[in-house]
């Protein structure tokens, strides 16, 4: 990958707030717990001042949708996700289930039209009711109750299996300086050509990439060799881990590998720090620190007790 110099401006509408922590004690580095409603309002206010337009949430993120709705923001729109398809649902219940869940999210978010709704568990689309589920969302889009539909995936194998039958407006993928799977596989290029919005999440790997050696949970000691090289890389670069992670994602935006990226925050000063860091970045001379160990780069596979 060649170097990219001369970065001096970022369109903050390409940055999406991650709101998992608004309603849950989410993230391996989260020592604060669930974000209180007053703090959510502060975060949204800072986002509004900086031209951030989107927040990523889910019906599964506790009270996150309600807290976002209660901010009454006219500038920030929500991307939310469907619950997992119930194992005991039948063909006579599926349509009502989809419509009622979309309606519930709309009410919590206090909007008549959801900006984007994603299938949270992509494997639901491979179930026997998956196509009915997706058709219901397409119908709701035609009724102008949804702006965009799509799905969240964790690996390239998932999208291999659903993309042709379920054409999306938006796909949410994991991507960070360690995780280059969607670029390497050609999927980002294909989706870009198809006009799909690509939203990158896990850019800090739940905050793990921002932690120093003494802060990392002991569970991650099994990757001592990697952490040694990572810590040396940080030292030699003379950059903070936050700057490294953000530089990599800004490069992905500039090269149009993704249309947006998500940053999870649970305090207003976290967002202020991210914005300040982005504004201080002068070049995008950074390459992927590519790691192919899915047991580390996929938080779903972590077995932290």
Phi, psi and omega in degrees: 000128182280160181286151178235112183257169167083024178285129177215008180204139177230133176277106186292352173290350177274354179263132179245133175286131173267125190247020179302324183281351178293334183231001182219159169275078192252143172106136183293336181260003184281108179258359186261328183093201183294139181282129179290154185301322179297323179288324175301317180297322177295317180298314180296321179297319177294320178300315180300318181295337185251018174068022172282133189248343189229148173230138182257123182221192180194153173296342180275353184269052176055234183267017184303312181300315181298317182296320177295315179300323183289348176285341180055034180288134176265349183263326185266125175254155185253136164261124178232174187230148177288150171296165174295143179296124180299140182295331185261012181287150178239174187296337180277345184258340192300316182296313179299322180298314180296308184298318183291324180288323175296318179296318179298315179297320179298317180294317180296320181277356177057051178220150177273340181222121178283134179300310182209139170234135182243147168286118186290321182248101187302330181295342175301330181287346177264357178286171184293344178252008184301315182291326176295316179303313182291322178297321178300318179293322176298320178296319179294327176294318178297328179279003178067027175265347178225143176273313182222153174229157180178210182204160177257129180237159182249342180205168183290334180297322179298314183288330174307322190273342187239344192297316184295314183282334183233082181291125185260160167272325185224138171232131177259125184234156171280136176201136173197183186298340175267336192246099183246021189300320185285331172288312184298326182281347183090000184291322179296321179295317180296312181296322178300316179295330180276359179079018180278136172285130180249115180254120180267133176239179178062033185290338174251005182053057183059024180091352182301322182289346180265353184273147173272175188303322183285340182271337186292135176303147183302335179308326186274002179295340179295345177254039184304320182298316179296312184299327178297313180292324179295313181295324177293321179298316178299314181299314182291328182286339184059031177240156174283155175304323178299314180298318180299312181297318181289319178302318181297318181287325176297325176294320178298323176294313183297322180274002177062028172287332174225156179268331182212161168222152188256134173239123178279131178225148174232004174218147181298324181291337174295315180294319178301320180294319179296315180297315179299318181296315179300317182292342181267350183285129185254338179212165180243039181280080184207143178241167178294135172266062197297133179227129185258012180275099184295337179294338176262317186277351177249104181301337178298339183263357178292141179239059179277125181278000000 
